[in-house]
Amino acid sequence: MARGSAADGYLGNEETPFHGAKLLLTQGGRLLTLLRDDFGHIPFPAHWDLPGGGREGEESALACALRELEEEFGLRLPARRLSGRAFPSHQRPGMVSWLFSGTIRAAEIAAIRFGPEGQEWRMMAIRDFLAHPRAVPHFRDWVRAVIG
């Protein structure tokens, strides 16, 4: 899979269409998660998810991830603090989705203003997310792949 630093602008193969972007934001063995809404018309209702979502217009994968973070949590992070990795899209075969990872600071966690999507948010222990029966399954795999 393509890897690179967001700071140096590397976003992998620009020829590969992408579907969306997620964020793996960690602090002290915990990661930022949200409990998805419990609507039957959405994928993985009432499952624990990572911040992020689908691409809008012609935005880059990094711009997508950062926009979603601001919409969902009211946070703005500098791109230089993130690195990205592409994975095959679960929803759109033949496309990729991105996972950007970085650390989140205590002051940023305190500044979270949860948006209108989802039921709640939590800084969840990474091990708990990886073992949770209602964590989005392919995102558990992505987290394992990035964290090791």
DODO-159198 format. One record per atom (N, C-alpha, C): residue number from 1; z negated, x, y negated; residue in three letters; chain. Coordinates in pm, whole numbers, plus 50000, padded with zeros to 5 digits. Each point is the difference from the previous one (the first is absolute). Example, Ala and Ser with C-alpha at 12.3 -4.5 7.8 and 13.67 -1.06 7.14 Angstrom:
DODO-159198
<1,<49220,51319,50569>,ALA,A>
<1,<50000,49911,49881>,ALA,A>
<1,<50000,50090,49880>,ALA,A>
<2,<50072,49965,49895>,SER,A>
<2,<49994,50082,49881>,SER,A>
<2,<49927,49923,49891>,SER,A>
END
This chain:
DODO-159198
<1,<50000,50083,50118>,MET,A>
<1,<50000,49917,49882>,MET,A>
<1,<50000,50088,49876>,MET,A>
<2,<50051,49945,49892>,ALA,A>
<2,<50004,50074,49875>,ALA,A>
<2,<49860,50008,49941>,ALA,A>
<3,<49969,50114,49943>,ARG,A>
<3,<49872,50020,49934>,ARG,A>
<3,<50026,50068,49867>,ARG,A>
<4,<49908,49983,49909>,GLY,A>
<4,<50012,50072,49876>,GLY,A>
<4,<49893,49960,49903>,GLY,A>
<5,<49990,50073,49893>,SER,A>
<5,<49904,49971,49897>,SER,A>
<5,<50063,49910,49896>,SER,A>
<6,<49929,49897,49959>,ALA,A>
<6,<50048,49915,49893>,ALA,A>
<6,<50009,50080,49871>,ALA,A>
<7,<49914,50099,49986>,ALA,A>
<7,<49998,50079,49877>,ALA,A>
<7,<50131,50075,49980>,ALA,A>
<8,<50061,50046,50109>,ASP,A>
<8,<50125,50074,49982>,ASP,A>
<8,<50122,49908,50009>,ASP,A>
<9,<49975,49868,50006>,GLY,A>
<9,<50110,49904,49999>,GLY,A>
<9,<50068,49983,50134>,GLY,A>
<10,<49953,50066,50105>,TYR,A>
<10,<50064,49991,50130>,TYR,A>
<10,<49968,49866,50063>,TYR,A>
<11,<50101,49922,50026>,LEU,A>
<11,<49981,49870,50062>,LEU,A>
<11,<50083,49988,50126>,LEU,A>
<12,<50034,50111,50061>,GLY,A>
<12,<50075,49994,50125>,GLY,A>
<12,<50147,49975,49976>,GLY,A>
<13,<50063,49943,50100>,ASN,A>
<13,<50142,49975,49997>,ASN,A>
<13,<50031,49878,49913>,ASN,A>
<14,<50060,50023,49887>,GLU,A>
<14,<50032,49891,49908>,GLU,A>
<14,<50105,49905,50057>,GLU,A>
<15,<50068,50041,50106>,GLU,A>
<15,<50100,49915,50063>,GLU,A>
<15,<49937,49893,50089>,GLU,A>
<16,<49876,50020,50041>,THR,A>
<16,<49936,49906,50090>,THR,A>
<16,<49941,49884,49919>,THR,A>
<17,<50048,49879,50024>,PRO,A>
<17,<49943,49887,49926>,PRO,A>
<17,<49854,49977,50041>,PRO,A>
<18,<49917,49963,49903>,PHE,A>
<18,<49861,49974,50033>,PHE,A>
<18,<49964,49857,49969>,PHE,A>
<19,<49903,49951,50076>,HIS,A>
<19,<49957,49861,49991>,HIS,A>
<19,<49878,49984,49910>,HIS,A>
<20,<49905,50092,50010>,GLY,A>
<20,<49878,49990,49921>,GLY,A>
<20,<49919,50127,50008>,GLY,A>
<21,<49882,49995,49938>,ALA,A>
<21,<49914,50119,49995>,ALA,A>
<21,<49854,49957,50006>,ALA,A>
<22,<49921,50080,50068>,LYS,A>
<22,<49856,49979,50014>,LYS,A>
<22,<49927,50124,49953>,LYS,A>
<23,<49870,49985,49979>,LEU,A>
<23,<49916,50110,49954>,LEU,A>
<23,<49881,50020,50092>,LEU,A>
<24,<49976,50123,50035>,LEU,A>
<24,<49883,50041,50077>,LEU,A>
<24,<49913,50078,49902>,LEU,A>
<25,<49905,49929,49939>,LEU,A>
<25,<49913,50061,49899>,LEU,A>
<25,<49861,50014,50059>,LEU,A>
<26,<49955,50125,50007>,THR,A>
<26,<49874,50029,50069>,THR,A>
<26,<49898,50063,49907>,THR,A>
<27,<49873,49982,50041>,GLN,A>
<27,<49889,50070,49936>,GLN,A>
<27,<49889,50009,50102>,GLN,A>
<28,<49959,50121,50033>,GLY,A>
<28,<49886,50021,50086>,GLY,A>
<28,<50004,49926,50134>,GLY,A>
<29,<50112,50005,50068>,GLY,A>
<29,<50010,49937,50131>,GLY,A>
<29,<50026,49850,49998>,GLY,A>
<30,<50026,49946,49880>,ARG,A>
<30,<50032,49857,49986>,ARG,A>
<30,<50138,49985,49938>,ARG,A>
<31,<50063,49884,50024>,LEU,A>
<31,<50129,49973,49939>,LEU,A>
<31,<49998,49863,49935>,LEU,A>
<32,<50082,49985,49897>,LEU,A>
<32,<50012,49875,49926>,LEU,A>
<32,<50081,49901,50083>,LEU,A>
<33,<49943,49883,50026>,THR,A>
<33,<50066,49896,50080>,THR,A>
<33,<49987,49865,49931>,THR,A>
<34,<50084,49907,50043>,LEU,A>
<34,<49987,49862,49955>,LEU,A>
<34,<50023,49908,50118>,LEU,A>
<35,<49931,49888,49997>,LEU,A>
<35,<50016,49898,50103>,LEU,A>
<35,<50108,49905,49953>,LEU,A>
<36,<50109,49995,50077>,ARG,A>
<36,<50115,49917,49963>,ARG,A>
<36,<49961,49852,49996>,ARG,A>
<37,<50075,49924,49920>,ASP,A>
<37,<49979,49856,49998>,ASP,A>
<37,<50021,49942,50139>,ASP,A>
<38,<49943,49885,50025>,ASP,A>
<38,<50011,49934,50130>,ASP,A>
<38,<50104,49888,49994>,ASP,A>
<39,<50123,50037,49969>,PHE,A>
<39,<50112,49905,49993>,PHE,A>
<39,<50092,50025,50118>,PHE,A>
<40,<50037,49894,50070>,GLY,A>
<40,<50085,50013,50117>,GLY,A>
<40,<50139,50053,49972>,GLY,A>
<41,<50047,49990,49877>,HIS,A>
<41,<50136,50042,49967>,HIS,A>
<41,<50012,50150,49967>,HIS,A>
<42,<49889,50073,50001>,ILE,A>
<42,<50008,50144,49971>,ILE,A>
<42,<49976,50079,50129>,ILE,A>
<43,<50057,50121,50007>,PRO,A>
<43,<49971,50084,50116>,PRO,A>
<43,<49853,50040,50003>,PRO,A>
<44,<49941,50003,50116>,PHE,A>
<44,<49862,50045,50021>,PHE,A>
<44,<49899,49930,49908>,PHE,A>
<45,<49996,49867,50002>,PRO,A>
<45,<49900,49931,49917>,PRO,A>
<45,<49859,50038,50043>,PRO,A>
<46,<49911,50007,49900>,ALA,A>
<46,<49858,50030,50022>,ALA,A>
<46,<49978,50132,50075>,ALA,A>
<47,<50086,50098,49974>,HIS,A>
<47,<49986,50135,50057>,HIS,A>
<47,<49966,50098,49887>,HIS,A>
<48,<49932,50107,50038>,TRP,A>
<48,<49971,50107,49904>,TRP,A>
<48,<50125,50083,49978>,TRP,A>
<49,<50029,50025,49875>,ASP,A>
<49,<50125,50061,49957>,ASP,A>
<49,<49970,50116,49906>,ASP,A>
<50,<50102,50076,49970>,LEU,A>
<50,<49994,50105,49900>,LEU,A>
<50,<50063,49948,49872>,LEU,A>
<51,<49963,50055,49883>,PRO,A>
<51,<50066,49960,49877>,PRO,A>
<51,<50149,50028,50008>,PRO,A>
<52,<50079,49917,49935>,GLY,A>
<52,<50144,50021,49995>,GLY,A>
<52,<50076,49875,50035>,GLY,A>
<53,<50132,50014,50004>,GLY,A>
<53,<50082,49884,50029>,GLY,A>
<53,<50147,50031,49993>,GLY,A>
<54,<50079,49896,49981>,GLY,A>
<54,<50144,50010,50005>,GLY,A>
<54,<50063,50051,49871>,GLY,A>
<55,<50116,50058,50017>,ARG,A>
<55,<50078,50055,49889>,ARG,A>
<55,<50051,49887,49912>,ARG,A>
<56,<50000,50027,49871>,GLU,A>
<56,<50061,49908,49903>,GLU,A>
<56,<50113,50072,49929>,GLU,A>
<57,<50117,49938,50000>,GLY,A>
<57,<50115,50057,49931>,GLY,A>
<57,<50038,50135,50054>,GLY,A>
<58,<50024,50093,49910>,GLU,A>
<58,<50045,50134,50036>,GLU,A>
<58,<49888,50104,49986>,GLU,A>
<59,<49875,49956,49998>,GLU,A>
<59,<49892,50095,49980>,GLU,A>
<59,<49994,50102,50114>,GLU,A>
<60,<49945,50115,49970>,SER,A>
<60,<49979,50103,50102>,SER,A>
<60,<49882,49960,50087>,SER,A>
<61,<49986,50067,50113>,ALA,A>
<61,<49888,49972,50090>,ALA,A>
<61,<49867,50027,49930>,ALA,A>
<62,<49991,50109,49927>,LEU,A>
<62,<49877,50033,49930>,LEU,A>
<62,<49970,49896,49891>,LEU,A>
<63,<50101,49960,49925>,ALA,A>
<63,<49980,49898,49897>,ALA,A>
<63,<49955,49868,50062>,ALA,A>
<64,<50054,49967,50116>,CYS,A>
<64,<49960,49880,50072>,CYS,A>
<64,<49852,50006,50036>,CYS,A>
<65,<49956,50110,50059>,ALA,A>
<65,<49860,50015,50040>,ALA,A>
<65,<49907,49991,49880>,ALA,A>
<66,<50034,50068,49892>,LEU,A>
<66,<49914,50000,49882>,LEU,A>
<66,<49996,49864,49931>,LEU,A>
<67,<50113,49929,49996>,ARG,A>
<67,<50003,49865,49944>,ARG,A>
<67,<49911,49907,50080>,ARG,A>
<68,<50013,50006,50133>,GLU,A>
<68,<49920,49914,50086>,GLU,A>
<68,<49850,50031,49984>,GLU,A>
<69,<49963,50126,49988>,LEU,A>
<69,<49861,50037,49981>,LEU,A>
<69,<49946,49939,49871>,LEU,A>
<70,<50078,50004,49896>,GLU,A>
<70,<49956,49942,49872>,GLU,A>
<70,<49989,49848,50012>,GLU,A>
<71,<50097,49936,50064>,GLU,A>
<71,<49996,49855,50015>,GLU,A>
<71,<49882,49954,50086>,GLU,A>
<72,<49975,50071,50109>,GLU,A>
<72,<49898,49957,50096>,GLU,A>
<72,<49858,50042,49961>,GLU,A>
<73,<49986,50117,49935>,PHE,A>
<73,<49867,50055,49974>,PHE,A>
<73,<49975,50035,49854>,PHE,A>
<74,<50099,49983,49914>,GLY,A>
<74,<49982,50034,49859>,GLY,A>
<74,<49987,50148,49975>,GLY,A>
<75,<50049,50084,50092>,LEU,A>
<75,<49986,50145,49988>,LEU,A>
<75,<50133,50067,49970>,LEU,A>
<76,<49991,50104,49919>,ARG,A>
<76,<50116,50087,49975>,ARG,A>
<76,<49959,50141,50042>,ARG,A>
<77,<50077,50054,50093>,LEU,A>
<77,<49976,50138,50045>,LEU,A>
<77,<50117,50087,49960>,LEU,A>
<78,<49975,50125,49965>,PRO,A>
<78,<50110,50091,49971>,PRO,A>
<78,<50076,50036,50128>,PRO,A>
<79,<50130,49999,49991>,ALA,A>
<79,<50086,50029,50115>,ALA,A>
<79,<49971,50137,50060>,ALA,A>
<80,<49960,50095,49919>,ARG,A>
<80,<49978,50137,50049>,ARG,A>
<80,<49888,50008,50104>,ARG,A>
<81,<49916,49898,50009>,ARG,A>
<81,<49889,50001,50098>,ARG,A>
<81,<50040,49944,50136>,ARG,A>
<82,<50125,49963,50016>,LEU,A>
<82,<50044,49936,50124>,LEU,A>
<82,<50107,50082,50070>,LEU,A>
<83,<50000,49992,50133>,SER,A>
<83,<50111,50055,50078>,SER,A>
<83,<50049,49889,50091>,SER,A>
<84,<50128,50005,50034>,GLY,A>
<84,<50059,49889,50073>,GLY,A>
<84,<50062,50038,50132>,GLY,A>
<85,<50008,49900,50086>,ARG,A>
<85,<50063,50015,50131>,ARG,A>
<85,<50071,49868,50034>,ARG,A>
<86,<50121,50011,50051>,ALA,A>
<86,<50076,49881,50040>,ALA,A>
<86,<49977,49969,50147>,ALA,A>
<87,<49995,49871,50030>,PHE,A>
<87,<49987,49950,50137>,PHE,A>
<87,<50107,49893,50021>,PHE,A>
<88,<50044,49979,50123>,PRO,A>
<88,<50094,49889,50024>,PRO,A>
<88,<49934,49868,49958>,PRO,A>
<89,<50076,49918,49930>,SER,A>
<89,<49948,49872,49954>,SER,A>
<89,<49972,49908,50118>,SER,A>
<90,<49883,49938,49997>,HIS,A>
<90,<49963,49905,50104>,HIS,A>
<90,<50076,49868,49983>,HIS,A>
<91,<50021,49960,49876>,GLN,A>
<91,<50064,49871,49972>,GLN,A>
<91,<50151,50008,49990>,GLN,A>
<92,<50053,50114,49964>,ARG,A>
<92,<50144,50015,49978>,ARG,A>
<92,<50055,50117,50079>,ARG,A>
<93,<50043,49977,50125>,PRO,A>
<93,<50058,50109,50080>,PRO,A>
<93,<50117,50065,49925>,PRO,A>
<94,<50007,50131,50012>,GLY,A>
<94,<50104,50076,49932>,GLY,A>
<94,<49960,50046,49861>,GLY,A>
<95,<49887,49952,49951>,MET,A>
<95,<49947,50042,49871>,MET,A>
<95,<49871,50079,50024>,MET,A>
<96,<49949,50061,49896>,VAL,A>
<96,<49871,50067,50007>,VAL,A>
<96,<49903,49932,49905>,VAL,A>
<97,<49874,50026,50023>,SER,A>
<97,<49893,49966,49907>,SER,A>
<97,<49922,50128,49976>,SER,A>
<98,<49936,50009,49885>,TRP,A>
<98,<49931,50122,49961>,TRP,A>
<98,<49850,49982,50002>,TRP,A>
<99,<49930,50106,50034>,LEU,A>
<99,<49855,50007,49989>,LEU,A>
<99,<49968,50119,49911>,LEU,A>
<100,<49939,49971,49885>,PHE,A>
<100,<49957,50105,49909>,PHE,A>
<100,<49849,50017,50016>,PHE,A>
<101,<49957,50124,50011>,SER,A>
<101,<49858,50025,50022>,SER,A>
<101,<49944,50088,49889>,SER,A>
<102,<49871,49980,49977>,GLY,A>
<102,<49928,50077,49900>,GLY,A>
<102,<49854,49957,49999>,GLY,A>
<103,<49923,50059,49910>,THR,A>
<103,<49860,49964,49990>,THR,A>
<103,<49978,49908,49881>,THR,A>
<104,<49897,49919,50013>,ILE,A>
<104,<49961,49910,49891>,ILE,A>
<104,<49859,50041,49958>,ILE,A>
<105,<49977,50004,49871>,ARG,A>
<105,<49872,50046,49947>,ARG,A>
<105,<49901,49884,49986>,ARG,A>
<106,<49873,50035,49997>,ALA,A>
<106,<49895,49898,49989>,ALA,A>
<106,<50020,49913,49876>,ALA,A>
<107,<50036,50061,49888>,ALA,A>
<107,<50020,49924,49876>,ALA,A>
<107,<50118,49902,50014>,ALA,A>
<108,<50101,50040,50077>,GLU,A>
<108,<50114,49909,50022>,GLU,A>
<108,<49959,49883,50089>,GLU,A>
<109,<49919,50028,50101>,ILE,A>
<109,<49951,49891,50086>,ILE,A>
<109,<49919,49902,49915>,ILE,A>
<110,<49914,50053,49913>,ALA,A>
<110,<49919,49914,49914>,ALA,A>
<110,<50084,49918,49903>,ALA,A>
<111,<50119,50050,49968>,ALA,A>
<111,<50088,49931,49904>,ALA,A>
<111,<50091,49896,50065>,ALA,A>
<112,<49996,49984,50131>,ILE,A>
<112,<50089,49906,50069>,ILE,A>
<112,<49979,49859,49947>,ILE,A>
<113,<50109,49934,49972>,ARG,A>
<113,<50003,49860,49960>,ARG,A>
<113,<50097,49932,50096>,ARG,A>
<114,<49946,49939,50104>,PHE,A>
<114,<50080,49942,50108>,PHE,A>
<114,<50089,49890,49945>,PHE,A>
<115,<50128,50005,50037>,GLY,A>
<115,<50099,49905,49952>,GLY,A>
<115,<50003,49871,50080>,GLY,A>
<116,<50105,49920,49981>,PRO,A>
<116,<50007,49867,50061>,PRO,A>
<116,<50043,49997,50147>,PRO,A>
<117,<50046,50112,50054>,GLU,A>
<117,<50042,50003,50140>,GLU,A>
<117,<49888,50054,50086>,GLU,A>
<118,<49980,49937,50115>,GLY,A>
<118,<49897,50045,50092>,GLY,A>
<118,<49869,49928,49979>,GLY,A>
<119,<49914,50010,50102>,GLN,A>
<119,<49872,49932,49998>,GLN,A>
<119,<49887,50087,49946>,GLN,A>
<120,<50006,50130,50030>,GLU,A>
<120,<49898,50094,49954>,GLU,A>
<120,<50052,50141,50019>,GLU,A>
<121,<49929,50095,49941>,TRP,A>
<121,<50033,50141,50020>,TRP,A>
<121,<49874,50072,50047>,TRP,A>
<122,<50022,50116,50058>,ARG,A>
<122,<49888,50077,50052>,ARG,A>
<122,<50040,50147,50013>,ARG,A>
<123,<49904,50088,49969>,MET,A>
<123,<50013,50140,50038>,MET,A>
<123,<49946,50005,50142>,MET,A>
<124,<50091,50006,50098>,MET,A>
<124,<49965,49991,50140>,MET,A>
<124,<50002,50139,50063>,MET,A>
<125,<49903,50025,50087>,ALA,A>
<125,<50000,50127,50072>,ALA,A>
<125,<50133,50012,50075>,ALA,A>
<126,<50060,50116,49994>,ILE,A>
<126,<50129,50021,50066>,ILE,A>
<126,<49990,49966,50148>,ILE,A>
<127,<49893,50045,50065>,ARG,A>
<127,<49985,49972,50144>,ARG,A>
<127,<49992,49850,50025>,ARG,A>
<128,<49938,49924,49909>,ASP,A>
<128,<49990,49855,50016>,ASP,A>
<128,<50137,49934,49986>,ASP,A>
<129,<50079,50047,49904>,PHE,A>
<129,<50135,49946,49984>,PHE,A>
<129,<50083,50027,50125>,PHE,A>
<130,<49992,50123,50050>,LEU,A>
<130,<50079,50037,50117>,LEU,A>
<130,<49962,49921,50124>,LEU,A>
<131,<49877,49952,50007>,ALA,A>
<131,<49953,49925,50117>,ALA,A>
<131,<49998,49849,49977>,ALA,A>
<132,<50027,49957,49878>,HIS,A>
<132,<49983,49858,49968>,HIS,A>
<132,<50107,49916,50070>,HIS,A>
<133,<49961,49894,50071>,PRO,A>
<133,<50098,49917,50070>,PRO,A>
<133,<50092,49922,49906>,PRO,A>
<134,<49960,49988,49874>,ARG,A>
<134,<50085,49928,49905>,ARG,A>
<134,<50055,50091,49890>,ARG,A>
<135,<50009,50128,50026>,ALA,A>
<135,<50073,50089,49909>,ALA,A>
<135,<50147,49989,50037>,ALA,A>
<136,<50088,50001,49901>,VAL,A>
<136,<50143,49993,50029>,VAL,A>
<136,<50034,50115,50095>,VAL,A>
<137,<50049,49967,50121>,PRO,A>
<137,<50014,50103,50104>,PRO,A>
<137,<50083,50121,49961>,PRO,A>
<138,<50116,49980,49941>,HIS,A>
<138,<50084,50116,49969>,HIS,A>
<138,<49941,50084,49887>,HIS,A>
<139,<49918,49941,49914>,PHE,A>
<139,<49935,50080,49897>,PHE,A>
<139,<49887,50085,50059>,PHE,A>
<140,<49934,49951,50105>,ARG,A>
<140,<49904,50085,50071>,ARG,A>
<140,<50073,50124,50053>,ARG,A>
<141,<50119,49980,50057>,ASP,A>
<141,<50079,50112,50052>,ASP,A>
<141,<50040,50097,49891>,ASP,A>
<142,<50039,49948,49885>,TRP,A>
<142,<50039,50085,49887>,TRP,A>
<142,<49881,50084,49954>,TRP,A>
<143,<49884,49936,49988>,VAL,A>
<143,<49881,50073,49955>,VAL,A>
<143,<49967,50111,50099>,VAL,A>
<144,<50005,49971,50129>,ARG,A>
<144,<49977,50103,50102>,ARG,A>
<144,<50099,50116,49984>,ARG,A>
<145,<50126,49967,49976>,ALA,A>
<145,<50103,50103,49987>,ALA,A>
<145,<49977,50090,49879>,ALA,A>
<146,<49950,49944,49892>,VAL,A>
<146,<49980,50078,49877>,VAL,A>
<146,<49869,50077,50004>,VAL,A>
<147,<49895,49937,50050>,ILE,A>
<147,<49869,50063,50000>,ILE,A>
<147,<49987,50100,50116>,ILE,A>
<148,<50066,49971,50110>,GLY,A>
<148,<50001,50094,50111>,GLY,A>
<148,<49910,49968,50112>,GLY,A>
END
